[in-house]
């Protein structure tokens, strides 16, 4: 099982890459902000999952972040996490909250390092409106409770939809922190249909200025000691972007962070064209010296910060502001 000391050793050996690995296109929700359900429902074959994880281990990946669709619908999810753990990869998984208690228990035994559970609101009606899944809030709350009893590092992940505002975002953070006993994290709203991960094609989005105010408020709450999983550095990058200021830590998608889908296609991120197919192509070429400013997707901007770990101000800032969530990180 991967522990923090083995993570540090792999990191010092130069393993800095993150693979956002969608092992299935199947999902049991029809979320407003996600159009992945428009894909043909496909599970990646387990033999191809192991090939992909071997590829990661051989190419200095540190993190294997399992997603979908809903990854718990894949029949070999537990085996995939166990295999990644044995390779020394840090395993993370995101679920819409419908994951079964039995699978959670098996994932803990398999070595899952961290779990994020989608959570949209404290209001059941809003949760069902966003996810289009009956009783979703109750299922999400149950998943938090069971994961925490099992000792899995768990945090909430909230899409910044129009039901959240600068005026009520503190209530949302407090709900996750104090009612669900977990750190709060947010997904930055994006629109894309460039890859198999389709987002925001049929949803109303906040104006940019409103998103900026919400992130300002979340950053303030983190500095006040609330448990917020997003890094302060990333949130400052979001605000810098909205103020038309130069980025201090550009995205490294395609160099340090990748989206890998259930077909083996490898992309720099959700917004850009395919680099190669790791199952079919003989040559696997990564990008070099990437400095991208095109979007603010947290899935890629935050893991990119591993490329800047030699920045002492960045390290000092994150140590100071992430103390409240140290048990989720370490």
C-alpha positions as CSV (number, residue, x, y, z in Angstrom):
1,X,0.0,0.0,0.0
2,X,1.3,3.5,-0.9
3,X,2.2,5.7,2.1
4,X,3.3,9.3,2.2
5,X,7.0,8.2,2.6
6,X,6.9,6.2,-0.6
7,X,5.2,9.1,-2.3
8,X,8.0,11.4,-1.3
9,X,10.6,8.9,-2.5
10,X,8.9,8.6,-6.0
11,X,8.6,12.4,-6.1
12,X,12.3,12.9,-5.4
13,X,13.1,10.4,-8.1
14,X,11.4,12.8,-10.6
15,X,7.9,11.3,-10.7
16,X,5.7,14.4,-11.1
17,X,3.1,13.5,-13.7
18,X,-0.7,13.1,-13.2
19,X,-3.0,10.9,-15.3
20,X,-6.7,11.7,-15.2
21,X,-7.8,8.3,-16.3
22,X,-11.4,7.8,-17.4
23,X,-11.9,4.0,-17.3
24,X,-15.5,4.1,-18.4
25,X,-17.9,6.4,-20.2
26,X,-20.9,4.9,-18.4
27,X,-22.7,7.0,-15.8
28,X,-25.9,6.7,-13.8
29,X,-26.5,10.5,-13.5
30,X,-27.4,13.0,-16.2
31,X,-25.7,16.0,-14.8
32,X,-26.5,19.4,-16.1
33,X,-22.8,20.4,-16.6
34,X,-21.6,17.1,-18.1
35,X,-22.4,15.6,-21.5
36,X,-20.3,12.5,-21.2
37,X,-23.5,10.5,-21.3
38,X,-23.7,11.3,-25.0
39,X,-20.8,8.9,-25.6
40,X,-21.3,5.3,-26.3
41,X,-21.3,3.4,-23.0
42,X,-17.9,1.7,-22.9
43,X,-15.8,0.1,-20.2
44,X,-12.1,-0.1,-20.8
45,X,-10.9,-3.7,-20.9
46,X,-9.0,-4.6,-17.7
47,X,-6.0,-5.8,-19.8
48,X,-5.9,-2.3,-21.4
49,X,-6.2,-0.7,-17.9
50,X,-3.1,-2.5,-16.8
51,X,-1.3,-1.5,-20.0
52,X,-2.2,2.1,-19.3
53,X,-1.1,1.9,-15.6
54,X,2.2,0.3,-16.7
55,X,2.7,3.1,-19.2
56,X,2.2,5.6,-16.3
57,X,4.6,3.9,-14.0
58,X,7.3,3.7,-16.8
59,X,6.9,7.4,-17.6
60,X,7.3,9.0,-14.2
61,X,3.7,9.5,-13.3
62,X,3.0,10.0,-9.6
63,X,-0.8,10.1,-9.6
64,X,-3.4,7.9,-11.2
65,X,-6.7,9.7,-10.8
66,X,-9.6,7.4,-11.7
67,X,-12.7,8.9,-13.2
68,X,-15.4,8.2,-15.8
69,X,-18.3,8.5,-16.3
70,X,-18.9,7.0,-12.9
71,X,-15.8,4.8,-12.2
72,X,-17.6,2.6,-9.7
73,X,-19.7,1.2,-12.6
74,X,-16.6,-0.4,-14.1
75,X,-16.6,-4.1,-13.1
76,X,-12.8,-4.1,-12.5
77,X,-12.4,-0.8,-10.6
78,X,-11.1,-2.4,-7.4
79,X,-8.6,-4.5,-9.3
80,X,-7.4,-1.5,-11.3
81,X,-6.8,0.5,-8.1
82,X,-5.0,-2.4,-6.5
83,X,-2.8,-2.8,-9.6
84,X,-1.9,0.9,-9.6
85,X,-1.1,0.8,-5.9
86,X,1.3,-2.1,-6.4
87,X,3.0,-0.1,-9.1
88,X,3.6,2.7,-6.5
89,X,1.2,5.1,-8.1
90,X,-0.8,7.4,-5.8
91,X,-4.4,6.5,-6.5
92,X,-7.3,8.9,-6.4
93,X,-10.9,8.5,-7.4
94,X,-13.9,10.7,-7.9
95,X,-17.5,9.5,-7.6
96,X,-20.9,11.1,-8.0
97,X,-21.8,9.6,-4.7
98,X,-23.7,6.6,-5.9
99,X,-20.8,4.2,-5.2
100,X,-21.8,1.2,-3.1
101,X,-20.6,0.6,0.5
102,X,-19.1,-2.7,-0.6
103,X,-17.0,-1.1,-3.3
104,X,-15.8,1.6,-0.9
105,X,-14.7,-1.1,1.5
106,X,-12.9,-3.0,-1.2
107,X,-11.2,0.2,-2.5
108,X,-9.9,0.8,1.0
109,X,-8.4,-2.7,1.1
110,X,-7.0,-2.2,-2.4
111,X,-5.0,0.8,-1.3
112,X,-7.0,3.8,-2.6
113,X,-5.2,6.9,-1.4
114,X,-7.9,9.6,-1.7
115,X,-11.5,9.9,-2.7
116,X,-13.5,12.9,-3.9
117,X,-17.3,12.8,-3.7
118,X,-19.4,15.2,-5.8
119,X,-21.7,17.3,-3.6
120,X,-23.8,20.1,-5.2
121,X,-25.9,21.6,-2.4
122,X,-27.3,21.2,1.1
123,X,-30.7,21.3,-0.6
124,X,-31.9,17.9,-1.9
125,X,-34.0,19.5,-4.6
126,X,-31.0,21.4,-6.0
127,X,-28.9,18.2,-5.9
128,X,-31.5,16.3,-7.9
129,X,-31.9,19.2,-10.3
130,X,-28.1,19.3,-11.0
131,X,-27.6,15.5,-11.1
132,X,-31.0,14.4,-12.4
133,X,-30.8,11.5,-10.1
134,X,-33.5,10.8,-7.4
135,X,-32.3,10.8,-3.9
136,X,-28.7,11.8,-4.9
137,X,-28.0,13.9,-1.8
138,X,-28.8,11.1,0.6
139,X,-26.6,8.8,-1.4
140,X,-23.7,11.3,-1.4
141,X,-24.1,11.8,2.4
142,X,-24.0,8.1,2.9
143,X,-20.8,7.8,0.8
144,X,-19.1,10.5,2.9
145,X,-20.1,8.7,6.2
146,X,-19.0,5.2,5.0
147,X,-15.7,6.4,3.5
148,X,-14.8,8.3,6.6
149,X,-15.6,5.3,8.9
150,X,-13.3,3.2,6.7
151,X,-10.5,5.8,7.1
152,X,-10.4,6.8,3.5
153,X,-9.0,10.3,2.9
154,X,-12.2,12.0,1.6
155,X,-13.2,15.5,0.4
156,X,-16.1,17.0,-1.3
157,X,-16.1,18.3,-4.9
158,X,-18.6,21.0,-6.0
159,X,-19.2,22.3,-9.5
160,X,-19.5,26.1,-9.4
161,X,-23.0,26.2,-11.1
162,X,-25.4,29.0,-11.0
163,X,-27.1,27.7,-7.9
164,X,-24.0,28.9,-6.0
165,X,-23.3,32.6,-5.6
166,X,-20.8,34.9,-3.9
167,X,-23.5,35.3,-1.2
168,X,-24.1,31.6,-0.4
169,X,-20.8,30.0,-1.2
170,X,-19.7,30.3,2.5
171,X,-22.8,28.3,3.5
172,X,-21.8,25.6,1.0
173,X,-18.2,25.4,2.3
174,X,-19.5,25.3,5.9
175,X,-22.0,22.5,5.0
176,X,-19.2,20.3,3.6
177,X,-16.8,21.1,6.5
178,X,-19.2,20.9,9.4
179,X,-22.2,18.7,8.3
180,X,-20.2,16.3,6.2
181,X,-16.9,16.6,8.2
182,X,-14.9,16.9,5.0
183,X,-12.7,19.5,3.1
184,X,-14.5,21.4,0.4
185,X,-13.1,21.5,-3.2
186,X,-14.6,23.1,-6.3
187,X,-14.6,22.4,-10.0
188,X,-14.1,25.4,-12.2
189,X,-16.9,25.7,-14.8
190,X,-15.7,24.9,-18.3
191,X,-17.3,24.3,-21.7
192,X,-15.6,21.9,-24.1
193,X,-16.4,19.3,-26.8
194,X,-12.8,18.8,-28.1
195,X,-12.4,15.4,-26.4
196,X,-14.5,12.5,-25.1
197,X,-14.9,14.5,-21.9
198,X,-17.7,16.8,-22.9
199,X,-18.6,19.6,-20.6
200,X,-21.2,22.4,-20.4
201,X,-22.8,22.1,-23.8
202,X,-26.3,22.6,-22.4
203,X,-26.0,24.5,-19.2
204,X,-26.2,28.2,-18.3
205,X,-22.9,29.4,-16.8
206,X,-22.1,32.3,-14.5
207,X,-20.6,35.5,-16.0
208,X,-16.9,35.5,-15.5
209,X,-17.1,38.3,-12.9
210,X,-19.4,36.2,-10.7
211,X,-17.1,33.2,-10.9
212,X,-14.2,35.5,-9.9
213,X,-16.2,36.8,-6.8
214,X,-17.0,33.2,-5.8
215,X,-13.4,32.1,-6.0
216,X,-12.3,35.3,-4.1
217,X,-14.7,34.3,-1.3
218,X,-13.5,30.7,-1.2
219,X,-9.8,31.9,-1.0
220,X,-10.7,34.2,1.8
221,X,-12.4,31.3,3.7
222,X,-9.3,29.1,3.2
223,X,-7.1,31.8,4.6
224,X,-9.5,32.0,7.6
225,X,-9.0,28.4,8.4
226,X,-11.9,26.6,6.6
227,X,-11.0,23.3,5.1
228,X,-10.6,24.0,1.4
229,X,-8.9,21.4,-0.7
230,X,-8.0,23.7,-3.7
231,X,-4.6,25.2,-3.4
232,X,-4.3,28.9,-2.6
233,X,-1.8,29.2,-5.5
234,X,-4.4,27.9,-7.9
235,X,-7.1,30.3,-6.7
236,X,-4.7,33.2,-7.0
237,X,-4.0,32.1,-10.6
238,X,-7.8,32.2,-11.2
239,X,-8.1,35.7,-9.9
240,X,-5.0,36.8,-11.8
241,X,-6.5,35.4,-15.0
242,X,-9.8,37.3,-14.5
243,X,-7.8,40.5,-13.8
244,X,-5.8,40.0,-17.1
245,X,-2.6,39.7,-15.2
246,X,0.3,37.4,-16.2
247,X,0.2,33.9,-14.9
248,X,3.0,33.0,-12.4
249,X,2.4,29.2,-12.8
250,X,1.1,28.4,-16.3
251,X,-0.6,25.0,-17.0
252,X,1.6,22.1,-17.9
253,X,-1.1,20.0,-19.6
254,X,0.5,17.6,-22.1
255,X,3.8,17.7,-20.2
256,X,3.0,17.0,-16.6
257,X,-0.8,16.4,-16.7
258,X,-2.8,14.3,-19.1
259,X,-6.4,13.1,-19.8
260,X,-6.5,9.4,-20.8
261,X,-9.9,8.0,-21.9
262,X,-11.4,4.5,-22.0
263,X,-10.1,4.1,-25.6
264,X,-6.5,4.8,-24.7
265,X,-6.5,8.3,-26.2
266,X,-4.1,10.7,-24.5
267,X,-4.9,14.4,-24.4
268,X,-3.1,17.4,-22.9
269,X,-6.4,18.3,-21.2
270,X,-10.1,18.4,-21.8
271,X,-9.7,21.4,-24.2
272,X,-7.1,20.2,-26.7
273,X,-6.7,17.7,-29.4
274,X,-5.3,14.1,-28.9
275,X,-1.6,13.6,-28.6
276,X,-1.5,9.9,-29.3
277,X,-3.2,6.6,-28.5
278,X,-1.1,4.7,-26.0
279,X,-2.7,1.3,-26.9
280,X,-2.3,1.6,-30.7
281,X,0.5,4.1,-31.6
282,X,4.1,3.0,-31.5
283,X,5.4,6.5,-30.6
284,X,4.3,8.3,-27.4
285,X,5.4,11.9,-27.6
286,X,4.8,14.2,-24.7
287,X,4.8,18.0,-25.1
288,X,7.8,20.0,-23.8
289,X,8.1,23.4,-22.1
290,X,4.4,23.9,-22.0
291,X,3.1,27.3,-20.7
292,X,-0.6,27.3,-21.4
293,X,-2.9,30.2,-20.3
294,X,-6.0,29.1,-22.2
295,X,-8.3,28.0,-19.4
296,X,-8.6,27.6,-15.6
297,X,-9.6,23.9,-15.4
298,X,-8.7,22.8,-11.9
299,X,-8.1,19.2,-13.0
300,X,-5.0,20.3,-14.9
301,X,-3.9,23.6,-13.4
302,X,-3.6,22.3,-9.9
303,X,-1.6,19.1,-10.7
304,X,0.6,21.3,-12.9
305,X,1.9,23.0,-9.7
306,X,4.0,19.9,-9.1
307,X,6.2,21.2,-11.9
308,X,6.9,24.3,-9.8
309,X,7.6,22.6,-6.5
310,X,11.1,24.2,-6.4
311,X,9.4,27.6,-5.8
312,X,10.0,28.2,-2.1
313,X,7.2,30.9,-1.8
314,X,4.7,28.4,-3.3
315,X,5.7,25.7,-0.8
316,X,5.6,28.0,2.2
317,X,2.2,29.3,1.2
318,X,0.7,25.9,0.7
319,X,2.1,24.5,4.0
320,X,0.6,27.4,5.8
321,X,-2.9,27.4,4.2
322,X,-3.3,23.6,4.0
323,X,-2.6,22.8,7.6
324,X,-6.4,22.4,8.3
325,X,-6.5,19.6,5.6
326,X,-3.2,17.9,6.5
327,X,-5.0,14.6,7.3
328,X,-6.5,14.5,3.8
329,X,-3.1,15.1,2.1
330,X,-0.7,13.1,4.3
